[in-house]
């Protein structure tokens, strides 16, 4: 049985873009266990500076959202337009839910409202070393009613699993 939770997505804009940049540090910290990334000389992981510089510009090709649950900031989502085989496809690029709020169905509800309620295909990319994310997506593919899920291991990017959804 799948329960729905109420979440709110707030688009990242000039007024709130520092929030997603701050949350990105937690995302990078958790990823560092498998990515082996180090902090810089200021004690920070990589930044979303390039993405944040494009927020609000006419040529934006990706979008950020702050996720709220019961009016509490709980994570973020980044969506992008990518090209595969000469076709544009929307990518569910990065999702992060703070550990305290995991297991409440927030990510599942987010997937329902974005991917399952859309009429176009989606791309999901997961780093092969990120076993937690890979397990999450495989369980999600088994539980939710996607029209199709096609897995691809792109030879040109040996570190990624790609999944094409609802193609």
Secondary structure, DSSP 8 states (H G I E B T S, - for coil): ------EEEEE--TTTHHHHHHHHHHHHHHHHHHH-----TTS-----HHHHHHTT-TT--EEEEEEEETTEEEEEEEEEEEEETTEEEEEEEEEEE-GGGTTSSHHHHHHIIIIIT-SS-EEEEEETT-HHHHHHHHHHHHHS--S-EEEE--TT-TTEEEEEE--
